Amino acid sequence: MTGSVEERRGRSPRFWVGLYFLSVAIIGALRISGAINGPTGFILLAAATGILIPITRKAHGGAMARYNRRVLICTFGYVLGLGIAVTLWNEYELTDPVVFAISLLPTLPTFGIIWAMARYLAEEQDEYLRHRTIMAALVALGFVLAVGIFYGFLEMFELVPHIWAWWVLPVWAVALGLTQFWHKVRGS
Amino acid sequence: MKNRLKVLRAERDWSQQDLATQLDVSRQSVNAIETGRYDPSLPLAFRIADVFGLAIEEIFLREE
């Protein structure tokens, strides 16, 4: 019996990432419409990270496979930690030390993501891929600094609303992803 | 830096992946070096020279 080439090789990473974002969008829509409550939404979001597991199995290099696995575990921990923290914050009157502690629940996994990136750079044996990732990380850092400074002044002069400072990591990650995608397109 | 990687590869009928496998690097690395978007480190340049059985200066050329 012969399967298609795609079946034999497995779906591409783009398929799993697309499916993940589709799941996130559906969970978000269910939450906004009131069909599910907050805790259920966070549990579903944490479960949805499992969709990305095939990507960690498909990665060719050892360093990239380990990076994907570490980021996936940290992302799962982040969503779970955020869900627990938000639920506790909404449901209970918390003392300052407890608020400090629950703030660490989503924070520590994001430190794990930063650590995973550092380990990837240390473990990647392919010098071009390492160079490419470093350049993408620097571009992303420059983007975050530029946006942060500009937004900071806009906020200071009361033109835009206040936003929480943790936005730096998702914006950095998006900029990193876009830069790597651009490198990939240019390379092909 | 200019290089003769593409010509040398074609002479041996090697694909980029063939060369990448021999060098133990990714195909993207070979592509980036070949198209001049990335200059390899000295150790990798020596490995490339060894694979082709040539001196480094016979593969990588000074920009005039």
gemmi code that builds the backbone of each chain (N, CA, C; Angstrom):
import gemmi

chains = {
    "A": [
        ("MET", (0.852, -1.193, 0.000), (0.000, 0.000, 0.000), (0.893, 1.250, 0.000)),
        ("THR", (0.591, 2.181, -0.899), (1.421, 3.387, -0.965), (0.596, 4.610, -0.619)),
        ("GLY", (1.105, 5.389, 0.344), (0.438, 6.632, 0.697), (0.984, 7.759, -0.136)),
        ("SER", (0.380, 8.935, -0.040), (0.907, 10.081, -0.759), (2.242, 10.480, -0.142)),
        ("VAL", (3.011, 11.306, -0.900), (4.316, 11.763, -0.401), (4.139, 12.506, 0.911)),
        ("GLU", (3.045, 13.329, 0.954), (2.814, 14.131, 2.156), (2.530, 13.250, 3.361)),
        ("GLU", (1.762, 12.146, 3.098), (1.434, 11.239, 4.200), (2.690, 10.551, 4.726)),
        ("ARG", (3.578, 10.164, 3.779), (4.792, 9.457, 4.209), (5.713, 10.376, 4.993)),
        ("ARG", (5.833, 11.632, 4.525), (6.754, 12.561, 5.185), (6.120, 13.271, 6.379)),
        ("GLY", (4.788, 13.219, 6.452), (4.095, 13.960, 7.499), (3.788, 15.352, 7.004)),
        ("ARG", (2.847, 16.015, 7.670), (2.461, 17.366, 7.276), (3.604, 18.340, 7.521)),
        ("SER", (3.591, 19.456, 6.775), (4.647, 20.454, 6.934), (4.416, 21.228, 8.240)),
        ("PRO", (5.488, 21.843, 8.803), (5.326, 22.649, 10.011), (4.278, 23.742, 9.849)),
        ("ARG", (4.186, 24.304, 8.619), (3.214, 25.367, 8.359), (1.785, 24.883, 8.621)),
        ("PHE", (1.522, 23.624, 8.271), (0.181, 23.064, 8.492), (-0.154, 23.061, 9.983)),
        ("TRP", (0.812, 22.601, 10.807), (0.554, 22.494, 12.248), (0.443, 23.871, 12.890)),
        ("VAL", (1.289, 24.814, 12.431), (1.220, 26.180, 12.970), (-0.121, 26.810, 12.594)),
        ("GLY", (-0.544, 26.596, 11.338), (-1.828, 27.122, 10.883), (-2.979, 26.541, 11.684)),
        ("LEU", (-2.904, 25.232, 11.918), (-3.954, 24.552, 12.692), (-3.982, 25.076, 14.129)),
        ("TYR", (-2.784, 25.340, 14.668), (-2.693, 25.872, 16.040), (-3.371, 27.248, 16.128)),
        ("PHE", (-3.023, 28.136, 15.185), (-3.616, 29.482, 15.217), (-5.122, 29.434, 14.962)),
        ("LEU", (-5.558, 28.493, 14.125), (-6.994, 28.323, 13.892), (-7.683, 27.909, 15.193)),
        ("SER", (-7.042, 26.990, 15.919), (-7.604, 26.531, 17.201), (-7.677, 27.682, 18.193)),
        ("VAL", (-6.602, 28.484, 18.239), (-6.576, 29.633, 19.145), (-7.699, 30.614, 18.790)),
        ("ALA", (-7.901, 30.832, 17.483), (-8.953, 31.748, 17.036), (-10.330, 31.221, 17.434)),
        ("ILE", (-10.546, 29.904, 17.271), (-11.848, 29.310, 17.622), (-12.086, 29.417, 19.133)),
        ("ILE", (-11.037, 29.108, 19.918), (-11.174, 29.197, 21.387), (-11.470, 30.649, 21.791)),
        ("GLY", (-10.762, 31.591, 21.133), (-10.991, 33.018, 21.413), (-12.421, 33.424, 21.084)),
        ("ALA", (-12.919, 32.934, 19.933), (-14.292, 33.262, 19.520), (-15.301, 32.691, 20.518)),
        ("LEU", (-15.040, 31.455, 20.975), (-15.942, 30.824, 21.956), (-15.957, 31.616, 23.259)),
        ("ARG", (-14.778, 32.094, 23.639), (-14.662, 32.857, 24.899), (-15.389, 34.200, 24.783)),
        ("ILE", (-15.142, 34.895, 23.659), (-15.761, 36.219, 23.459), (-17.284, 36.101, 23.382)),
        ("SER", (-17.750, 35.016, 22.739), (-19.201, 34.837, 22.605), (-19.853, 34.382, 23.911)),
        ("GLY", (-19.014, 34.003, 24.894), (-19.559, 33.587, 26.182), (-19.920, 32.109, 26.234)),
        ("ALA", (-19.558, 31.360, 25.170), (-19.881, 29.932, 25.138), (-19.052, 29.152, 26.169)),
        ("ILE", (-17.870, 29.643, 26.472), (-17.026, 28.997, 27.495), (-16.546, 30.070, 28.468)),
        ("ASN", (-16.237, 29.633, 29.708), (-15.727, 30.613, 30.675), (-14.194, 30.725, 30.573)),
        ("GLY", (-13.628, 31.659, 31.334), (-12.191, 31.934, 31.270), (-11.317, 30.713, 31.529)),
        ("PRO", (-11.513, 30.016, 32.688), (-10.669, 28.852, 32.973), (-10.723, 27.779, 31.884)),
        ("THR", (-11.932, 27.539, 31.355), (-12.066, 26.542, 30.281), (-11.264, 26.987, 29.060)),
        ("GLY", (-11.342, 28.285, 28.760), (-10.588, 28.824, 27.634), (-9.093, 28.594, 27.792)),
        ("PHE", (-8.571, 28.843, 29.011), (-7.136, 28.651, 29.234), (-6.747, 27.175, 29.159)),
        ("ILE", (-7.620, 26.296, 29.677), (-7.340, 24.852, 29.599), (-7.292, 24.400, 28.140)),
        ("LEU", (-8.247, 24.912, 27.338), (-8.270, 24.557, 25.908), (-7.033, 25.108, 25.192)),
        ("LEU", (-6.636, 26.336, 25.558), (-5.442, 26.934, 24.933), (-4.200, 26.111, 25.262)),
        ("ALA", (-4.093, 25.676, 26.538), (-2.948, 24.851, 26.941), (-2.955, 23.536, 26.174)),
        ("ALA", (-4.148, 22.947, 26.026), (-4.253, 21.678, 25.294), (-3.889, 21.871, 23.824)),
        ("ALA", (-4.238, 23.062, 23.273), (-3.983, 23.326, 21.846), (-2.493, 23.335, 21.520)),
        ("THR", (-1.643, 23.625, 22.524), (-0.189, 23.611, 22.249), (0.271, 22.212, 21.836)),
        ("GLY", (-0.510, 21.189, 22.213), (-0.184, 19.817, 21.805), (-0.195, 19.643, 20.297)),
        ("ILE", (-0.947, 20.519, 19.589), (-0.998, 20.455, 18.121), (0.402, 20.675, 17.529)),
        ("LEU", (1.249, 21.407, 18.261), (2.582, 21.744, 17.741), (3.606, 20.630, 17.963)),
        ("ILE", (3.230, 19.568, 18.668), (4.182, 18.479, 18.963), (4.813, 17.884, 17.693)),
        ("PRO", (4.023, 17.656, 16.608), (4.651, 17.079, 15.404), (5.820, 17.906, 14.867)),
        ("ILE", (5.792, 19.236, 15.100), (6.890, 20.088, 14.600), (8.193, 19.711, 15.303)),
        ("THR", (8.124, 19.417, 16.592), (9.345, 19.070, 17.335), (9.904, 17.745, 16.849)),
        ("ARG", (9.039, 16.886, 16.293), (9.514, 15.594, 15.781), (10.105, 15.739, 14.386)),
        ("LYS", (9.638, 16.777, 13.640), (10.085, 16.942, 12.266), (11.414, 17.676, 12.131)),
        ("ALA", (11.787, 18.461, 13.162), (13.003, 19.282, 13.048), (14.209, 18.397, 12.740)),
        ("HIS", (15.030, 18.835, 11.774), (16.139, 18.005, 11.306), (17.296, 17.995, 12.303)),
        ("GLY", (17.784, 19.184, 12.636), (18.971, 19.263, 13.483), (18.647, 18.968, 14.928)),
        ("GLY", (19.633, 18.471, 15.667), (19.427, 18.186, 17.077), (19.136, 19.443, 17.871)),
        ("ALA", (19.885, 20.528, 17.578), (19.720, 21.768, 18.336), (18.335, 22.363, 18.112)),
        ("MET", (17.871, 22.369, 16.852), (16.561, 22.932, 16.545), (15.443, 22.089, 17.156)),
        ("ALA", (15.623, 20.780, 17.128), (14.613, 19.889, 17.720), (14.505, 20.148, 19.221)),
        ("ARG", (15.664, 20.294, 19.869), (15.650, 20.561, 21.319), (15.031, 21.928, 21.603)),
        ("TYR", (15.359, 22.927, 20.755), (14.796, 24.272, 20.925), (13.271, 24.233, 20.814)),
        ("ASN", (12.778, 23.569, 19.758), (11.321, 23.481, 19.563), (10.649, 22.802, 20.748)),
        ("ARG", (11.273, 21.731, 21.237), (10.699, 20.988, 22.364), (10.654, 21.868, 23.616)),
        ("ARG", (11.753, 22.575, 23.877), (11.814, 23.446, 25.066), (10.787, 24.578, 24.979)),
        ("VAL", (10.694, 25.202, 23.785), (9.746, 26.308, 23.626), (8.311, 25.808, 23.775)),
        ("LEU", (8.053, 24.621, 23.242), (6.708, 24.048, 23.348), (6.334, 23.814, 24.816)),
        ("ILE", (7.256, 23.237, 25.573), (7.000, 22.975, 27.000), (6.771, 24.301, 27.732)),
        ("CYS", (7.609, 25.303, 27.418), (7.479, 26.613, 28.072), (6.157, 27.290, 27.688)),
        ("THR", (5.759, 27.152, 26.411), (4.494, 27.750, 25.967), (3.322, 27.120, 26.707)),
        ("PHE", (3.384, 25.794, 26.858), (2.349, 25.075, 27.609), (2.307, 25.592, 29.052)),
        ("GLY", (3.481, 25.732, 29.657), (3.573, 26.234, 31.038), (3.084, 27.667, 31.157)),
        ("TYR", (3.364, 28.472, 30.117), (2.939, 29.877, 30.113), (1.412, 29.985, 30.096)),
        ("VAL", (0.783, 29.254, 29.181), (-0.684, 29.328, 29.063), (-1.338, 28.818, 30.342)),
        ("LEU", (-0.808, 27.714, 30.861), (-1.349, 27.140, 32.088), (-1.151, 28.112, 33.267)),
        ("GLY", (0.062, 28.663, 33.385), (0.373, 29.610, 34.465), (-0.471, 30.863, 34.378)),
        ("LEU", (-0.643, 31.357, 33.132), (-1.463, 32.558, 32.931), (-2.915, 32.289, 33.322)),
        ("GLY", (-3.393, 31.121, 32.932), (-4.773, 30.751, 33.252), (-4.997, 30.673, 34.757)),
        ("ILE", (-4.083, 30.027, 35.460), (-4.206, 29.898, 36.919), (-4.132, 31.278, 37.571)),
        ("ALA", (-3.153, 32.100, 37.122), (-2.960, 33.424, 37.715), (-4.188, 34.320, 37.507)),
        ("VAL", (-4.695, 34.343, 36.278), (-5.858, 35.198, 35.976), (-7.088, 34.724, 36.748)),
        ("THR", (-7.270, 33.404, 36.803), (-8.429, 32.855, 37.529), (-8.361, 33.213, 39.010)),
        ("LEU", (-7.177, 33.024, 39.608), (-7.013, 33.354, 41.035), (-7.255, 34.845, 41.268)),
        ("TRP", (-6.721, 35.668, 40.361), (-6.851, 37.125, 40.472), (-8.322, 37.561, 40.391)),
        ("ASN", (-9.065, 36.905, 39.493), (-10.478, 37.265, 39.311), (-11.371, 36.746, 40.440)),
        ("GLU", (-11.014, 35.581, 40.999), (-11.917, 34.906, 41.939), (-11.673, 35.269, 43.406)),
        ("TYR", (-10.443, 35.656, 43.729), (-10.108, 35.845, 45.151), (-9.515, 37.224, 45.433)),
        ("GLU", (-9.653, 37.633, 46.688), (-9.002, 38.860, 47.176), (-7.608, 38.444, 47.653)),
        ("LEU", (-6.587, 38.776, 46.897), (-5.251, 38.243, 47.187), (-4.383, 39.276, 47.904)),
        ("THR", (-3.519, 38.774, 48.789), (-2.556, 39.655, 49.455), (-1.392, 39.933, 48.491)),
        ("ASP", (-0.622, 40.958, 48.796), (0.489, 41.332, 47.904), (1.492, 40.198, 47.663)),
        ("PRO", (1.912, 39.479, 48.739), (2.860, 38.385, 48.486), (2.292, 37.308, 47.549)),
        ("VAL", (0.979, 37.047, 47.666), (0.361, 36.039, 46.791), (0.298, 36.572, 45.356)),
        ("VAL", (-0.012, 37.858, 45.214), (-0.029, 38.457, 43.870), (1.367, 38.368, 43.245)),
        ("PHE", (2.400, 38.625, 44.074), (3.790, 38.496, 43.597), (4.027, 37.072, 43.106)),
        ("ALA", (3.562, 36.095, 43.892), (3.786, 34.687, 43.555), (3.046, 34.292, 42.276)),
        ("ILE", (1.775, 34.733, 42.148), (1.029, 34.320, 40.943), (1.556, 35.041, 39.688)),
        ("SER", (2.185, 36.206, 39.892), (2.798, 36.894, 38.741), (3.946, 36.064, 38.166)),
        ("LEU", (4.558, 35.269, 39.040), (5.669, 34.435, 38.582), (5.190, 33.254, 37.732)),
        ("LEU", (3.925, 32.851, 37.896), (3.429, 31.662, 37.173), (3.558, 31.813, 35.652)),
        ("PRO", (3.065, 32.933, 35.043), (3.295, 33.071, 33.600), (4.692, 33.616, 33.264)),
        ("THR", (5.343, 34.259, 34.254), (6.647, 34.883, 33.977), (7.754, 33.841, 33.814)),
        ("LEU", (7.818, 32.878, 34.727), (8.920, 31.909, 34.695), (8.986, 31.117, 33.378)),
        ("PRO", (7.832, 30.667, 32.822), (7.930, 29.987, 31.522), (8.487, 30.886, 30.411)),
        ("THR", (8.205, 32.209, 30.489), (8.766, 33.097, 29.451), (10.281, 33.226, 29.626)),
        ("PHE", (10.754, 33.158, 30.878), (12.205, 33.108, 31.092), (12.763, 31.829, 30.459)),
        ("GLY", (11.955, 30.770, 30.536), (12.352, 29.501, 29.921), (12.510, 29.629, 28.418)),
        ("ILE", (11.636, 30.425, 27.786), (11.733, 30.627, 26.331), (13.026, 31.369, 25.991)),
        ("ILE", (13.357, 32.385, 26.810), (14.605, 33.132, 26.589), (15.812, 32.204, 26.782)),
        ("TRP", (15.733, 31.358, 27.810), (16.805, 30.376, 28.060), (16.937, 29.400, 26.883)),
        ("ALA", (15.771, 28.970, 26.339), (15.792, 28.024, 25.215), (16.502, 28.645, 24.013)),
        ("MET", (16.254, 29.936, 23.778), (16.927, 30.625, 22.668), (18.444, 30.676, 22.908)),
        ("ALA", (18.834, 30.991, 24.149), (20.264, 31.036, 24.484), (20.910, 29.666, 24.287)),
        ("ARG", (20.220, 28.597, 24.720), (20.754, 27.242, 24.564), (20.866, 26.882, 23.080)),
        ("TYR", (19.865, 27.320, 22.287), (19.912, 27.004, 20.855), (21.172, 27.619, 20.221)),
        ("LEU", (21.428, 28.888, 20.558), (22.603, 29.562, 19.987), (23.897, 28.875, 20.421)),
        ("ALA", (23.902, 28.353, 21.647), (25.102, 27.670, 22.146), (25.251, 26.280, 21.518)),
        ("GLU", (24.126, 25.628, 21.204), (24.174, 24.232, 20.754), (24.181, 24.075, 19.231)),
        ("GLU", (23.724, 25.109, 18.497), (23.636, 24.980, 17.043), (25.045, 24.849, 16.451)),
        ("GLN", (25.295, 23.756, 15.743), (26.613, 23.497, 15.166), (26.766, 24.096, 13.771)),
        ("ASP", (25.631, 24.386, 13.117), (25.681, 24.952, 11.769), (25.891, 26.462, 11.894)),
        ("GLU", (27.076, 26.931, 11.500), (27.420, 28.337, 11.756), (26.536, 29.316, 10.993)),
        ("TYR", (26.082, 28.944, 9.789), (25.209, 29.867, 9.038), (23.848, 30.005, 9.719)),
        ("LEU", (23.273, 28.874, 10.149), (21.969, 28.931, 10.820), (22.069, 29.727, 12.123)),
        ("ARG", (23.207, 29.550, 12.823), (23.419, 30.306, 14.064), (23.514, 31.806, 13.752)),
        ("HIS", (24.285, 32.134, 12.713), (24.441, 33.533, 12.291), (23.080, 34.129, 11.912)),
        ("ARG", (22.286, 33.343, 11.183), (20.974, 33.813, 10.733), (20.053, 34.092, 11.916)),
        ("THR", (20.099, 33.203, 12.906), (19.242, 33.386, 14.088), (19.692, 34.596, 14.896)),
        ("ILE", (21.007, 34.771, 15.028), (21.518, 35.930, 15.775), (21.088, 37.228, 15.085)),
        ("MET", (21.209, 37.266, 13.755), (20.819, 38.473, 13.017), (19.319, 38.744, 13.176)),
        ("ALA", (18.522, 37.667, 13.114), (17.072, 37.832, 13.269), (16.743, 38.333, 14.677)),
        ("ALA", (17.463, 37.804, 15.681), (17.223, 38.228, 17.064), (17.587, 39.700, 17.249)),
        ("LEU", (18.652, 40.136, 16.579), (19.060, 41.544, 16.687), (18.055, 42.462, 15.987)),
        ("VAL", (17.568, 42.026, 14.828), (16.544, 42.818, 14.122), (15.305, 42.938, 15.002)),
        ("ALA", (14.901, 41.809, 15.609), (13.714, 41.799, 16.479), (13.929, 42.695, 17.692)),
        ("LEU", (15.138, 42.658, 18.245), (15.450, 43.512, 19.402), (15.369, 44.990, 19.016)),
        ("GLY", (15.943, 45.317, 17.858), (15.878, 46.703, 17.374), (14.441, 47.159, 17.169)),
        ("PHE", (13.609, 46.248, 16.641), (12.195, 46.566, 16.413), (11.486, 46.849, 17.736)),
        ("VAL", (11.735, 45.978, 18.735), (11.097, 46.157, 20.049), (11.535, 47.478, 20.682)),
        ("LEU", (12.829, 47.789, 20.602), (13.334, 49.044, 21.178), (12.686, 50.247, 20.483)),
        ("ALA", (12.639, 50.183, 19.145), (12.082, 51.313, 18.386), (10.604, 51.512, 18.716)),
        ("VAL", (9.845, 50.411, 18.687), (8.405, 50.496, 18.967), (8.178, 50.938, 20.417)),
        ("GLY", (8.990, 50.354, 21.332), (8.837, 50.672, 22.757), (9.092, 52.139, 23.060)),
        ("ILE", (10.150, 52.678, 22.467), (10.482, 54.088, 22.708), (9.399, 55.003, 22.135)),
        ("PHE", (9.002, 54.699, 20.888), (7.982, 55.525, 20.232), (6.670, 55.472, 21.006)),
        ("TYR", (6.250, 54.245, 21.365), (4.985, 54.090, 22.085), (5.062, 54.757, 23.464)),
        ("GLY", (6.247, 54.652, 24.079), (6.447, 55.261, 25.401), (6.193, 56.762, 25.382)),
        ("PHE", (6.707, 57.420, 24.345), (6.489, 58.867, 24.253), (5.043, 59.199, 23.886)),
        ("LEU", (4.461, 58.370, 22.993), (3.044, 58.580, 22.655), (2.180, 58.444, 23.906)),
        ("GLU", (2.550, 57.477, 24.760), (1.803, 57.242, 26.001), (2.025, 58.394, 26.981)),
        ("MET", (3.288, 58.876, 27.050), (3.612, 59.973, 27.960), (2.812, 61.234, 27.620)),
        ("PHE", (2.632, 61.470, 26.317), (1.873, 62.646, 25.893), (0.378, 62.341, 25.745)),
        ("GLU", (-0.035, 61.204, 26.307), (-1.451, 60.812, 26.436), (-2.193, 60.708, 25.097)),
        ("LEU", (-1.443, 60.291, 24.085), (-2.076, 60.093, 22.781), (-2.586, 58.666, 22.628)),
        ("VAL", (-1.954, 57.736, 23.332), (-2.351, 56.315, 23.252), (-2.567, 55.799, 24.675)),
        ("PRO", (-3.353, 54.716, 24.817), (-3.595, 54.187, 26.167), (-2.377, 53.462, 26.740)),
        ("HIS", (-2.380, 53.268, 28.050), (-1.294, 52.542, 28.711), (-1.389, 51.056, 28.383)),
        ("ILE", (-0.249, 50.439, 28.110), (-0.255, 48.972, 27.926), (0.766, 48.355, 28.864)),
        ("TRP", (0.523, 47.072, 29.207), (1.424, 46.376, 30.127), (2.751, 46.054, 29.446)),
        ("ALA", (3.811, 46.081, 30.270), (5.167, 45.968, 29.713), (5.503, 44.582, 29.174)),
        ("TRP", (4.707, 43.552, 29.526), (5.066, 42.206, 29.042), (4.871, 42.041, 27.544)),
        ("TRP", (4.324, 43.077, 26.872), (4.133, 42.984, 25.427), (5.476, 42.793, 24.699)),
        ("VAL", (6.582, 43.149, 25.356), (7.874, 43.110, 24.652), (8.206, 41.711, 24.120)),
        ("LEU", (7.877, 40.670, 24.898), (8.241, 39.318, 24.447), (7.445, 38.874, 23.227)),
        ("PRO", (6.091, 38.972, 23.242), (5.378, 38.570, 22.016), (5.764, 39.399, 20.796)),
        ("VAL", (5.967, 40.717, 20.989), (6.347, 41.553, 19.839), (7.725, 41.137, 19.327)),
        ("TRP", (8.650, 40.859, 20.272), (9.994, 40.388, 19.886), (9.885, 39.062, 19.137)),
        ("ALA", (9.056, 38.153, 19.645), (8.917, 36.828, 19.029), (8.325, 36.939, 17.626)),
        ("VAL", (7.331, 37.803, 17.452), (6.715, 37.989, 16.131), (7.748, 38.573, 15.161)),
        ("ALA", (8.501, 39.584, 15.629), (9.529, 40.200, 14.773), (10.600, 39.173, 14.417)),
        ("LEU", (10.967, 38.320, 15.377), (11.960, 37.263, 15.128), (11.446, 36.307, 14.050)),
        ("GLY", (10.194, 35.890, 14.192), (9.593, 34.967, 13.235), (9.523, 35.558, 11.839)),
        ("LEU", (9.098, 36.832, 11.753), (8.988, 37.485, 10.441), (10.355, 37.634, 9.784)),
        ("THR", (11.377, 37.985, 10.594), (12.728, 38.141, 10.035), (13.262, 36.805, 9.540)),
        ("GLN", (13.030, 35.736, 10.311), (13.493, 34.414, 9.878), (12.753, 33.960, 8.616)),
        ("PHE", (11.468, 34.295, 8.542), (10.694, 33.954, 7.347), (11.257, 34.680, 6.135)),
        ("TRP", (11.592, 35.966, 6.336), (12.163, 36.760, 5.243), (13.507, 36.159, 4.793)),
        ("HIS", (14.342, 35.741, 5.756), (15.617, 35.101, 5.434), (15.387, 33.825, 4.611)),
        ("LYS", (14.359, 33.084, 5.022), (14.060, 31.824, 4.347), (13.613, 32.064, 2.910)),
        ("VAL", (12.731, 33.066, 2.740), (12.245, 33.399, 1.394), (13.413, 33.867, 0.521)),
        ("ARG", (14.269, 34.707, 1.096), (15.419, 35.221, 0.342), (16.369, 34.086, -0.026)),
        ("GLY", (16.514, 33.136, 0.894), (17.409, 32.011, 0.678), (16.927, 31.074, -0.409)),
        ("SER", (15.610, 30.918, -0.500), (15.079, 29.982, -1.484), (14.999, 30.643, -2.862)),
    ],
    "B": [
        ("MET", (32.418, 37.848, -0.643), (33.551, 37.182, -1.295), (33.042, 36.254, -2.405)),
        ("LYS", (33.696, 36.334, -3.580), (33.271, 35.462, -4.681), (33.791, 34.048, -4.434)),
        ("ASN", (33.108, 33.071, -5.015), (33.604, 31.693, -4.896), (33.187, 30.874, -6.111)),
        ("ARG", (33.851, 29.732, -6.282), (33.592, 28.865, -7.441), (32.803, 27.622, -7.037)),
        ("LEU", (32.102, 27.735, -5.924), (31.416, 26.569, -5.360), (30.427, 25.933, -6.347)),
        ("LYS", (29.645, 26.784, -7.011), (28.602, 26.267, -7.912), (29.233, 25.497, -9.074)),
        ("VAL", (30.313, 26.069, -9.630), (30.994, 25.427, -10.768), (31.608, 24.104, -10.324)),
        ("LEU", (32.301, 24.137, -9.183), (32.960, 22.921, -8.691), (31.943, 21.827, -8.382)),
        ("ARG", (30.818, 22.248, -7.871), (29.744, 21.303, -7.542), (29.176, 20.692, -8.830)),
        ("ALA", (28.968, 21.557, -9.833), (28.412, 21.096, -11.110), (29.367, 20.115, -11.788)),
        ("GLU", (30.667, 20.399, -11.694), (31.668, 19.505, -12.301), (31.580, 18.094, -11.721)),
        ("ARG", (31.212, 18.023, -10.465), (31.122, 16.716, -9.784), (29.704, 16.158, -9.774)),
        ("ASP", (28.798, 16.940, -10.376), (27.385, 16.534, -10.429), (26.800, 16.336, -9.023)),
        ("TRP", (27.166, 17.249, -8.140), (26.653, 17.194, -6.771), (25.520, 18.215, -6.624)),
        ("SER", (24.497, 17.849, -5.915), (23.458, 18.823, -5.561), (23.937, 19.599, -4.331)),
        ("GLN", (23.225, 20.675, -4.016), (23.572, 21.432, -2.796), (23.454, 20.529, -1.569)),
        ("GLN", (22.440, 19.654, -1.592), (22.245, 18.747, -0.451), (23.395, 17.746, -0.334)),
        ("ASP", (23.899, 17.270, -1.501), (25.036, 16.337, -1.487), (26.235, 16.984, -0.787)),
        ("LEU", (26.521, 18.234, -1.199), (27.659, 18.939, -0.611), (27.416, 19.224, 0.873)),
        ("ALA", (26.186, 19.620, 1.180), (25.850, 19.910, 2.581), (26.047, 18.679, 3.455)),
        ("THR", (25.675, 17.523, 2.951), (25.828, 16.273, 3.713), (27.301, 15.986, 3.969)),
        ("GLN", (28.135, 16.195, 2.940), (29.569, 15.939, 3.106), (30.219, 16.913, 4.090)),
        ("LEU", (29.673, 18.132, 4.129), (30.235, 19.157, 5.021), (29.601, 19.120, 6.417)),
        ("ASP", (28.535, 18.327, 6.538), (27.779, 18.245, 7.797), (27.195, 19.616, 8.180)),
        ("VAL", (26.648, 20.287, 7.163), (25.937, 21.562, 7.392), (24.581, 21.470, 6.699)),
        ("SER", (23.752, 22.507, 6.860), (22.435, 22.508, 6.217), (22.567, 22.909, 4.745)),
        ("ARG", (21.550, 22.552, 3.955), (21.540, 22.959, 2.548), (21.484, 24.484, 2.433)),
        ("GLN", (20.782, 25.108, 3.412), (20.708, 26.576, 3.402), (22.102, 27.196, 3.518)),
        ("SER", (22.978, 26.546, 4.280), (24.341, 27.055, 4.447), (25.071, 27.050, 3.112)),
        ("VAL", (24.978, 25.918, 2.406), (25.647, 25.809, 1.104), (25.090, 26.867, 0.156)),
        ("ASN", (23.772, 27.010, 0.152), (23.127, 27.999, -0.716), (23.609, 29.417, -0.397)),
        ("ALA", (23.673, 29.744, 0.895), (24.077, 31.098, 1.302), (25.529, 31.383, 0.933)),
        ("ILE", (26.387, 30.376, 1.100), (27.811, 30.558, 0.748), (27.954, 30.688, -0.765)),
        ("GLU", (27.277, 29.798, -1.476), (27.365, 29.767, -2.940), (26.916, 31.077, -3.577)),
        ("THR", (25.863, 31.665, -3.028), (25.329, 32.908, -3.595), (26.004, 34.154, -3.010)),
        ("GLY", (26.998, 33.951, -2.173), (27.768, 35.074, -1.640), (27.082, 35.837, -0.530)),
        ("ARG", (26.007, 35.272, 0.017), (25.302, 35.965, 1.106), (25.951, 35.718, 2.453)),
        ("TYR", (26.813, 34.714, 2.506), (27.481, 34.408, 3.773), (28.902, 33.922, 3.496)),
        ("ASP", (29.861, 34.521, 4.183), (31.253, 34.073, 4.078), (31.529, 33.069, 5.193)),
        ("PRO", (31.983, 31.875, 4.830), (32.191, 30.851, 5.869), (33.362, 31.196, 6.783)),
        ("SER", (33.357, 30.614, 7.962), (34.486, 30.773, 8.879), (35.691, 30.038, 8.280)),
        ("LEU", (36.863, 30.306, 8.802), (38.074, 29.644, 8.303), (37.996, 28.118, 8.455)),
        ("PRO", (37.549, 27.599, 9.620), (37.442, 26.127, 9.723), (36.508, 25.518, 8.670)),
        ("LEU", (35.359, 26.196, 8.390), (34.439, 25.651, 7.384), (35.043, 25.778, 5.989)),
        ("ALA", (35.756, 26.870, 5.732), (36.413, 27.041, 4.432), (37.432, 25.921, 4.211)),
        ("PHE", (38.147, 25.540, 5.269), (39.101, 24.424, 5.154), (38.380, 23.116, 4.869)),
        ("ARG", (37.218, 22.920, 5.507), (36.442, 21.692, 5.274), (35.957, 21.636, 3.826)),
        ("ILE", (35.537, 22.796, 3.297), (35.082, 22.865, 1.900), (36.255, 22.527, 0.972)),
        ("ALA", (37.416, 23.094, 1.289), (38.599, 22.836, 0.471), (38.951, 21.351, 0.497)),
        ("ASP", (38.847, 20.735, 1.664), (39.157, 19.305, 1.793), (38.203, 18.443, 0.969)),
        ("VAL", (36.911, 18.811, 0.991), (35.908, 18.033, 0.250), (36.210, 18.061, -1.253)),
        ("PHE", (36.641, 19.234, -1.748), (36.936, 19.352, -3.177), (38.378, 18.970, -3.519)),
        ("GLY", (39.195, 18.771, -2.491), (40.594, 18.428, -2.734), (41.367, 19.577, -3.342)),
        ("LEU", (40.997, 20.777, -2.967), (41.652, 21.980, -3.517), (42.126, 22.879, -2.368)),
        ("ALA", (42.939, 23.889, -2.720), (43.332, 24.893, -1.721), (42.203, 25.915, -1.583)),
        ("ILE", (42.143, 26.555, -0.432), (41.065, 27.534, -0.192), (41.049, 28.617, -1.279)),
        ("GLU", (42.241, 29.104, -1.663), (42.283, 30.205, -2.636), (41.888, 29.758, -4.052)),
        ("GLU", (41.763, 28.446, -4.262), (41.269, 27.968, -5.553), (39.737, 27.931, -5.575)),
        ("ILE", (39.144, 28.093, -4.412), (37.673, 28.082, -4.310), (37.136, 29.485, -4.035)),
        ("PHE", (37.779, 30.173, -3.092), (37.332, 31.532, -2.717), (38.277, 32.554, -3.338)),
        ("LEU", (37.662, 33.551, -3.979), (38.454, 34.519, -4.744), (38.377, 35.904, -4.112)),
        ("ARG", (39.488, 36.621, -4.187), (39.491, 38.003, -3.673), (38.593, 38.872, -4.546)),
        ("GLU", (37.876, 39.774, -3.895), (37.074, 40.755, -4.655), (38.039, 41.775, -5.236)),
        ("GLU", (37.982, 42.016, -6.548), (38.876, 43.010, -7.166), (38.255, 44.397, -7.040)),
    ],
}
model = gemmi.Model(1)
for chain_id, residues in chains.items():
    chain = gemmi.Chain(chain_id)
    for i, (resn, *xyz) in enumerate(residues, 1):
        res = gemmi.Residue()
        res.name, res.seqid = resn, gemmi.SeqId(i, " ")
        for name, pos in zip(("N", "CA", "C"), xyz):
            atom = gemmi.Atom()
            atom.name, atom.element = name, gemmi.Element(name[0])
            atom.pos, atom.b_iso = gemmi.Position(*pos), 0.0
            res.add_atom(atom)
        chain.add_residue(res)
    model.add_chain(chain)
structure = gemmi.Structure()
structure.add_model(model)
structure.setup_entities()
